[in-house]
Amino acid sequence: MASQPVVATVDGGLAELMPDRDRARAWSLLIDGAPQSHVDLDDPAYLKFEYQRRLGHVIDLAAPPGKPVHAVHLGGGALTLARYVAATRPRSTQRAVERDAALVQLVRRELPLDPNTRIRVRSVDAREGLAKVPDGWADLVIADVFSGARTPAHLTSTEFLDDVRRVVKAGGVYAANLADGPPLAHLRGQIATAAGVFPELALVADPAVLRGKRFGNAVLVASDRPLPIAELTRRAASDPHPARVEHGRTLTDFTGGAAAVTDAAAVASPAPPPSAFR
């Protein structure tokens, strides 16, 4: 018998777990109709969503293949990327921060984690959870936090990224899923903010998004060491939905003199247009 959708009210709205008709034990998580995560319980290394595959490339290149890492996930959703790290880098130690406690309970019940994974989930605000992580603990910090379909304002500022930098060990990597559309003011501001905290940056996105032709996701990657641009570019270009990697002078030019964001001036990312999820 085919799996049936699971619908529940969580702190962030109406959660729907929709079965993937093409994969036996795979599910998509939607919150108030906005796609949040996709999980294949039989194959946690499978990443369906474009932006998650791009974050998967960052995870793959953050350390030698198969090497365990310490990872922090800000925004848990269905724990797709934490499961990916556990599958591709066994014995990794991970902390996931997901504010929506009811969502965490739903995911644990309907999409249970492999008991052998070392994933600790805390139901607190992302900045509160980040503040509890020791200095220099993380090889990798991934931010994928949305309230509905918008990134909360307090997770867009220099002060937030200063704490990320505190947590990331020397040579470690920070990656963030950002969403924006024309005129891309939010995205440019986020690049400028990261540039004030991390010396090395790259941006991975669909060319149409970078040209301001449509609303979409972009993955910002930051580190204190040179990033593997050539390999990241190759992987992004060979993806089923090819993406472009901007870095160096072209990324500076793209930012266009945007100012860094502070807590005092921060605003949430823009709401997607109604057509974004059709």
C-alpha positions, 0 to 999 in steps of 0.5 A: 500500500502506498504511503499516505501524507502526514499532516500536523500542526507545528510551532511554525505552521502546518507541516505536511510530510508528502510521500515521494511516489518515485522512491519507496521510503522518501518524503518531502516536508512542507511548512505552510505549503513551502518545501523545506526538506526531502529525505530518503530513509533508504538512501540518506545520501540522496539529495533531491532539492537543488540547494541541498545538492549544492550544500552537499558539494560543500560538505563533500569538499570540506574535508578529505572524503569519508573523514569524520567532521564536527558539524553544526546545522542551524535549522534542522527541518527533516535533518536532511543534511545531518543525515547526509553527513552521517551517511557520507562521513561516518562517525561524524559528531553533529549538533542540529539546532531547530527551534520548532520543538513540535517539528522535531518531534514529528520528524523523529516519529515519522522519519526516525534517525539511524540510532548509530548516527551521532546527531544531537538536536536542540530545540532552541533559537539558532543564535542561542544554540550557536552560543552554546557551541565551544570556540573552534569546535566545528569543521563545518557550520551550515545555516538553513534557517527559515521562518515560513519561507524567510530567514529571520532578521537576527540571522543575517547580521555581522554579530551573528556571523561573528559568532559563527566565526568563533565556532568554526575552527581554523580551516573550517567552512561556513555555508548558508542557504540564502533566498532572494529575487530581483533586485537581489538587495538581500543577497548582496547585503549578505555577501558584504556582511560575510566579507567583513568576517571571513576572508574567503568567499564563494557564491553558488547559484542558478545563473538566472537567479544571479542575473535577477531574472527570478527568485531562488536560492543561493549558497554562500560559502565562507572560510579563513582558507582558500576554497576549492573553487575549481572542484566546486565549480565543476560539481556545480556545473555538472549538477542536473540543475547547473549552477555558477560559482562566483568568487574573487573580483567577480563576486566583489563586483556582484556585491556592488558596494552593498553595506554589511548588515548589523543587528540594529538594521537587520531585516528578514529575507524577502518573501518569495512570490506566490509563483515560487513553489508552483 
